[in-house]
Amino acid sequence: MKLQEKSFYPWLVVVLLAVVSMLNYLDRQMLATMRPYMMEDIEALRDIANFGRLMAVFLWVYAFMSPLSGAIADRINRKWLIIFSLAVWSTVTLLMGSTYDMNTLYVLRGIMGISEAFYIPAALSLVADYHNGPTRSIAVGALTSGIYLGQAVGGFGATVSANISWQFTFHSFGLLGIVYALVLVFLLYEKKGHAELSAKSSTGKNIPTAARRQGVAMLIRHTVFWVMLFYFAALNLPGWVTKNWMPTMISDSLGMKMEVVGPMWTLTLAMSSFVGVFFGGWLSDRWIRRTLRGRVYTSASGLAMIVPALLLVLFSDSLPLILAGGVIFGVGFGMYDTNNMPIICQFFPSSSRATCYGIMNFVGIAAGALITDILGHAIQGGYQNTVFIAMVVAVAASVILEITLMRPRTADMTDELIQEEYAIEEQA
């Protein structure tokens, strides 16, 4: 029996891709805590605005590539897309350890944004296809947990840089990713039948031309799609602020060294999010057995936790209270994050899920890029509290919209159900 035919293989896919998720976030995030050490060799990084632009360029490129990456993932072999993506961004990480020119750093971060954009839509849709039953949310949660592990380990970029060098940090993690890409060549397999999903239903019957108009045209007619775009953007505002700016803000406000603050904050946020994705996955997989809105309710519960967490972080002037806000934020964000793809699966069929997530990524990451740049100027101008209040309002509105408007009629949307919807529309 082939490896991909064994009963445990769907969970092996989750484990393999969780490691890729860790590398994905580690390579992009460790830069956030390494500025004090890099600016000793790169003078331009002494300007905080330049550092903000360096962080933002990745996000803008990542955002604009996400819709394309999702559409491609729905149409080609996701195994090779994932491997290629990992190999490219790992090579970029390796090269950043030998770069001392600011313009070259901008180019490399842009290339990293392109390559990393192709990973998450493909990985999430692949895991969702392998886990199409009651294990879907917990499987996605396990995959997502790798993101938070990467975020946590990324915080030690400052520690390694302080004790060895920032060059060694980039070189070692870049080489690790290249080696792991070779491992995936032999162990990762595409879900059987993926290539035919855009043309045939799960029963093998041809899907009518109208029903094949999935992608963007099908997505935009659903109110739920616009709701998901809104709350994905709203959550990415504080999501990226906590990753890109909180270590710097805590270090400056409390007068603590970055090699202490960096690991402390990223570990707090990442580990609480790690708990949140597993708790959110477990709760969602059980809640949906009682009501089809179980995944929606779990996601909304996580969103609701973000509001007090942001207020606690904003108005606290002591480290224990700030870290408490980080814990609440992380658990809530994890509960929300692990249910995005499972909720997509309730409204859209397999042949459109990566496309949907890719567009959501575009909106969410664009919001993250915008807020990263805005907050850099806000910190300089002293009006960062206003920015935080605006984020609180956006998240609160997201909770209301999700509870009010998202009402799935199935646990797993299929091509047959899409056919029925198009048939009803055409008859009308």
C-alpha positions, 0 to 999 in steps of 0.5 A: 500500500502506498504511503498516501493510501494509509489511514494515518496519512491525512494526519501526516499531511497536517504534521508535515505542513505544520512545520512549513507553517512554522518556517513560513512565519518564523522567516517573515517575523524574526525581522521584527525583533532584529532591528537593534542588531542589524542597524549596527551594520545597516545605517538606514535601519536606524530610522524607524520609518525605514524599518516600518517600510521594510516590514510593510513592503512584504505585506503589500506584495504578499497581499497583492499576490494572494488572490492570484496564489489562491486561484492557482492553488485551485487549479494545479498540483498543490504539493509542488506549489508548496514545495516551490514556495518554501524553497524560494522564501528560504533562499531569500532568508539565506540571502538576507544574512549577506545583505547590507544594502537597504534597497536590496533588503526591500527587493528580498522582502518583496520576493519573500512576499511573493513566494510566501503568498503561494503557501497558505491558501494551498496548504489550508485547502489541501488539509481541508480536502484530506479532512472533510469530516468532523476532524476538519477544524482540529486538523486546520488548527493543528496546521495553524499551530505551526504559524504560532510556533514560528511566531514564538521561535521568531522572537528568539531572532533577537536572542540569537542575534545578540549572542551570535550574529544577525547574519547567522540567524538568517543563514541558519533558518534559510538553510533549514527551510531549503533542506525541509523542501527536499524532505517534502518532495518524498513525503507530501502528496496531492489529494487524489482527484484535485486536478479534476475538481474544477471540471467535475463534481465529486460523483464524476459528472460534468458540472454545467458551464454556469456552475463552473463559474466559481472563482471570483464571479461565484464568490462575490454574489454571496453576502457571507463572502463580504462579511468574511472580507470585512472581519478578516481585514478587521482582525488583521489590523491588530493582528499585525500590530501585535506582531510587528510593533508591540515588541518595539512599543513595549521596549520603548514604553517600559525601558526594557531591552529588546532581547528580553521583550522580543522573546517574552512578547512573542512567546506569550502571544504565540503560545496563547494562540497555540492554545486558542487554535486547538481549543477553537478547533475542538470546540468547533468540531463539537458545536457543529454537531449541535448546530450548523452555525457552530463554527461561526459561533466559535469564530465569533467568540474568539473575535469578541475576546479581542476587544477587551484584550486590545483595551487592556494592552492599550491602557495598561502601564505594567508588564503583567497587565500587558502580557495578560492582554496578550494572552486573551488576544492570542486565545481569541485570535487562535479560536477565530483563525482555526475556523476560517477555512472550515467556515469557507468549506460550509459556503463554497466547494473545494474547487473555489476554497483556495481562491476565496482564502487568497482574496481574503488574504489580500484584504487582510494583509493589505489592512496589515500593511496599511496599519503597520505603516500608519502606526509607525507614523502614529508612534512618531506623532504620539497619536497611537491611542487613536489608532488602537481605538479605531481597531477596537471599533472595527473588531466589535462591528465584525462580531455583530456582522458575523453573528447576524449574517452568516447562516450556513445550510450545510457542514460541507458545501459540494459541487452538487449543492452549487449545481442546485443553486445555479439551477434555481437561479437559472429557473428564476 
